[in-house]
Amino acid sequence: MKFFRKIRRQFLKNNKFSNYLLYATGEVFLIVMGILIALALNNWNQNRIIKEKEHFYLEGLKGEFKRSKYKLEKLIDVNRLNYEESIKLAEQLDNAPQEIEEQELSGLLYNSLSYEIAYNPNNSLLNELINSGGLEDISNPELRMYLTNWESVIQSIHRQENSLRIQREKILDMFRADSGSIRTIFDHTGVSAEMGFKKKEDNFSNMNILVSREFENNLLMFLTTGKATENSHYNPLLEEIDIILGLIDAELKMRS
């Protein structure tokens, strides 16, 4: 800076005002260019940081949604087992009780009612992004929309699962009373042996449920709710997860 000031003084001392103006203009130009270059470098560095952060988020979200998809596929299998066994059980309601063995009945009851359905996706990173405002770093607007709406979709799933849980509990309540025996079901399906219980010699028969209108109504509501859970909620959710994974893969491919 002292060097530049010395040149300016020399021009003024020698009355070379036009040369001074030309020099001053050039000096201002160099200063402006330096500022612009510094700003451009700063913007480039900031964009690089944002892109690296987005790449990190995309990789993390990909892993989360792949695990969530695996969980959902397994849950669909369990739910399908529940309602398919319930259908087999419902087919016995019109038959005379002697046309099905007690052990077969116990197996159908156990397979229909022993598994509670509850979807628990991996959302830790997504929740962190939502709570911290990190979703703004996701540049794809369509992907950002799906991620923003994810929580409301899961809440809808949980409401449906709660309806299914209520229908299941109504059937189980019939076996908690004197009219049915959970122990008989456990003895015939091997659960008692696994729990260390000695099998009873004279089990209470559950055959009477086959002629119970209350059981029939509860069972039909349970199996139809189970099928609706898969067809109207789980399958659309599975498709949505595939869309999200496809969008993430496309973004990662653009950056590779």
DRENLO-803368 format. One record per residue: z, x, y of N, C-alpha, C in turn; residue in one letter. Coordinates in steps of 0.02 Angstrom, whole numbers, plus 50000, padded with zeros to 5 digits. Each point is the difference from the previous one (the first is absolute). Layout:
! DRENLO-803368
ZXYZXYZXYA
...
//
This chain:
! DRENLO-803368
500005004149940500004995950060500005004450063M
500355005649998500005004650058499305002650012K
499625001249946499325002550007499574995050037F
500064993549983499604994850033500204999250073F
500665000550014500224999450070499725005950042R
499985005949970499745005950036499264999050018K
499624997049953499284998950014499934995050057I
500414994649999499954994950052500165003150068R
500515004250004500185003250064499435004550025R
499685003449953499465004550019499424996350030Q
499834994249971499464995950028500174997650070F
500624997750009500204997550066500045005650051L
500235005849979500065005850045499325002250025K
499504999649957499325002150017499584994450030N
500324994350016499664994250029499434997449956N
500075000849937499504997349953500244993349973K
500004995050047500294993549984499594996349947F
499345000650003499584996549951500125002849930S
500075006749997500155003049934500694997849975N
500474999250048500674997749981499984993049971Y
499614995650034499954993149974499694999949931L
499485004049990499685000249935500485002549947L
500385005150018500485002849953500564994949984Y
500254996650053500544995149991499784994349956A
499364997950011499734994649957499975002249928T
499785006249989499975002549931500685000649969G
500505001950041500685000749974500284993149980E
499874995050042500234993249984499664997549936V
499355001649994499634997949940500305003249937F
500175006550005500305003349942500674997049982L
500404998150053500654997049986499924993349966I
499534995950027499874993449970499775000649928V
499535004749988499755001149933500565002149953M
500455004250025500575002149958500444994249981G
500124995550050500414994149986499664995549948I
499354998950010499634995749954499995002849929L
499915006549995500015003249934500684999349968I
500545000950040500684999349973500134992949976A
499754995050040500094993049979499614998549936L
499395002849996499594998849941500335003049938A
500275006050007500355003149944500624996149979L
500364997450052500594996149985499824993549964N
499464996650024499774993949967499775001449929N
499645005449991499775001849933500595001149953W
500515003550026500595001449959500374993549983N
500064995550050500344993649988499624995849949Q
499334999850006499604996349951500065002949930N
500045006749997500085003249935500674998149968R
500524999850041500674998149975500004992849976I
499684995550039499974992949981499614999149935I
499445003749993499604999449939500385002649939K
500365005550009500405002749945500554995249980E
500314996950051500534995149986499714993949964K
499414997750022499694994249967499815001649928E
499765006149989499825002149932500625000049955H
500555002450027500635000049963500224992949983F
499954995550049500184993049989499554996849947Y
499355001350005499524996949954500135002349928L
500145006349991500155002649933500644996749973E
500514999450043500624996849979499914992749983G
499634996450042499884992949988499594998949937L
499535004549987499614999549939500455000449938K
500465004850000500465000649944500444993949993G
500244997450056500434994049997499634994049972E
499414998850024499634994049978499755000649929F
499875006149977499825000949930500604998349955K
500605002150020500594998349961500154992650003R
499894997050059500114992850007499504996049957S
499395002549995499504996749958500215000349927K
500245005849978500225000849930500574995249985Y
500484999550046500564995449990499754992749995K
499544998350043499744993150000499634998449935L
499605004749976499644998949938500484998949941E
500545003949998500504999149948500354993350007K
500144998050061500354993750012499554994149981L
499355000650012499534994849980500014999149924I
500035005649964500034999749927500634996349976D
500575001650032500634996849980499994992650016V
499764998350059499974992950020499534996249954N
499455003249981499524996649955500314998949932R
500385004849975500354999149937500474994050005L
500354999450055500474994450010499654993349994N
499464999150039499714993349999499564998849939Y
499725005249970499624998949938500464998049943E
500595003249996500484997949949500274993150015E
500054998350065500224993350019499504994749978S
499355001850004499484995449977500064998849925I
500115005449962500104999349928500614995549985K
500515000850041500614996049991499854992750017L
499624998950053499844993150020499584996549947A
499585003849964499604997049947500424997349943E
500615002449993500454997749947500384993650019Q
499964998150062500394994250022499764993549969L
499364999649984499734993949970500055000049924D
500235005649971500055000549927500694997949976N
500034998249938500654998649970500395006549995A
500664999850010500405006250000499925004249938P
499874996849942499965004049939499365004149994Q
499524999150047499385003749997500065007050032E
500575001850026500115006750027500685002449976I
500045006349981500635002849976500445001850060E
500654999949989500495001650052499885007050028E
499845004849957499905006950023499385000550044Q
499484996349982499405000050042500144996950068E
500394994650000500194996850062500405004950044L
500475003649969500395004950038499565005350031S
499495002349961499555005050026499604997650060G
499774993749997499624997150056500444999350062L
500614997749989500474999350056500175006750032L
500115005049958500185006650026499425003050040Y
499404999749973499425002950034499824996250063N
500174993650003499844996050059500495001050057S
500635001449984500534999550050500395006450013L
499895005249961500445005850005499845004750058S
499404999350029499805004750053499964996550068Y
500405002350047499964997450068499475003850038E
499624996450040499435002950036500195001550071I
499915006350020500155002050069499585006250018A
499574999350049499565005550020500365004250053Y
500025006549988500335004750045499535005850015N
499554999150049499515005350015500325006150032P
499645005649998500225006250033499784999750073N
500474998850045499834999150071500375004650047N
500325005249976500435004150043499605003150058S
499435003149986499615003150053499714994750047L
499744994649971499714994750042500534997150046L
500594998749975500544997350041500195004950056N
500005006549984500155005050051499475000050054E
499374999349981499454999950049500064993950045L
500164994249970500064993950039500595000450048I
500565002449977500615000350041499955005250056N
499625005449987499965005450049499394999550045S
499574995049987499384999550039499465004749976G
500105003049941499515004849975499344997049978G
499984993449993499374996849981499455001150053L
500225001450061499505001450053499595006349984E
500275004349958499635006149982499474998749946D
499984993949972499484998149952499404997550040I
499475003749999499434998650044499564994249977S
499984998749935499574994649974500334993350015N
499704995750042500324993750020500084995149941P
499535000049953500054995449943500585002049955E
500065006549988500565002449959500674998650035L
500015001150065500624998850038500204992649997R
499504995550000500144992849995500314998349933M
499725002749945500274998749933500725002649995Y
500125005950027500665003049996500514996050042L
499784997450057500444996150042500194993449967T
499524997049963500124993549969500345000549931N
500095006149976500265000949932500684996749989W
500455000850047500684997349991499994992449994E
499594996750040499964992749996499724997749933S
499535003949973499724998449933500545000749947V
500405005350003500535001149951500534994650006I
500164997750060500484994650008499744993649967Q
499364998750005499714994149966500065000749924S
499885006149975500085001349928500724998649978I
500485002350039500704999149982500204992750001H
499724996150046500154992850001499744996649936R
499405002049979499734997249938500425002249940Q
500215006249999500425002449945500674996449998E
500254998350059500634996250002499914993149970N
499434996850014499854993549969499975000649924S
499695005449976499965001149928500705001349971L
500415003650036500685001549978500424993649994R
499904995450046500374993749999499804996049938I
499354999749984499774996349941500275003249936Q
500025006549998500285003549942500744998449991R
500375000150055500724998649997500154993049976E
499574995250017500104993149977499974999649924K
499555003849970499965000049926500615003649971I
500185005850029500575003749973500654996050005L
500054995950052500614996050008500104995349941D
499454997949968500064995549943500325003649940M
499925006649997500295003849945500705002650017F
500194999550062500685001950019500494994449983R
499754993949993500424994349983500064999449924A
500354994749978500124999149928499384997949961D
499484998050036499404997549966499565005549972S
500125006450018499595005549976500425006249986G
499685004949967500375006149982499585006250015S
500245003850047499695006550015500135004949943I
500594999449969500175004549944499514999349943R
499784993949985499514999049946499355003750016T
499794999750062499385003650021500105007549992I
500585002550021500145007249995500025002249927F
500314996049957500055001849929499315000449968D
499574995350016499344999749967499505005150028H
500125002550060499535004750031500255007249997T
500585001249970500265006849993500395002550059G
500094995850052500375002150059500745001049983V
500264995649958500715000649981500145006749967S
499555002049954500095006449966499975005950049A
499554999650049499955005350050500635000550042E
500334994350011500604999950041500635001249959M
499915000749934500585001449957500374993849977G
499674994150006500324993849977499824998849926F
500474997549963499874998149931499654993349999K
499474999649960499614993849996500414994549969K
499974994050030500374994249975499674997449936K
500424997449956499754997149938499724993050012E
500344996150042499794993150012499854999150075D
499395001750020499804999450070499904992750020N
500164998750063499854993450028499254999350007F
499724994449980499284998950003499784997850070S
499455003050023499704998150063499414995249992N
499914997549940499424995749986499994993750043M
500594997850022500034993750038499635000450066N
499885006150026499645000550064499284997749994I
499735000149938499304998149991499894992650012L
500534996150000499944992850013500354998250066V
500155005050040500344998750064499494999350056S
500004994450034499554998950056500175004750058R
500645001350010500215004650053499725007049988E
500055002349937499745006649984499255000250009F
499664994949979499274999750007499805000450074E
500334996150042499845000050072500135006950031N
500575002949984500165006650028499535005449975N
499824999649935499555005049972499314999650031L
499754994050009499334999150029499995002450073L
500534998750037500045002550068500035007650002M
500365002949952500075007349997499335003349985F
499644997449950499385003549981499454999050053L
499984994050031499494999150052500155004250062T
500645000850016500195004450056499845007249984T
500095002049937499845006749978499255001450006G
499594995349979499285000950006499785000250073K
500304995750042499835000050071500215006650033A
500555002949977500225006450027499485005449988T
499715000049941499485005049985499354998550037E
499754993849993499344998450025499964999650077N
500524997450031499984998850072500365005350041S
500385004449967500395005050037499895007149975H
500125001249936499955006949975499285002550000Y
499534996049975499305002349998499715001350070N
500114995450049499785001650068500335006250029P
500645001049984500355006050024499705006249969L
499824999749936499695005749967499335001750033L
499624994950018499375001150035500125003250069E
500534997850034500155002750066500205007449995E
500385001749948500195007049991499385004249988I
499524997449961499385003749987499615001150065D
499994994950044499675000750064500335005550042I
500664999950002500375005050039499875007049973I
500025000749934499875006649970499285002250014L
499534995349999499315001750016499925002450072G
500334996750046499975002150071500325006850009L
500565001249966500335006550006499565005549972I
499704998849942499565005049970499405001650045D
499734994850031499435001050046500205004350060A
500604998950027500235004050056500135007249979E
500295000949941500145006849977499345003749985L
499514996549975499365003149984499655002350064K
500074996250055499715001950064500305006450027M
500635001449981500365005750027499965006149954R
499704999249941499975005649953499395004450013S
//
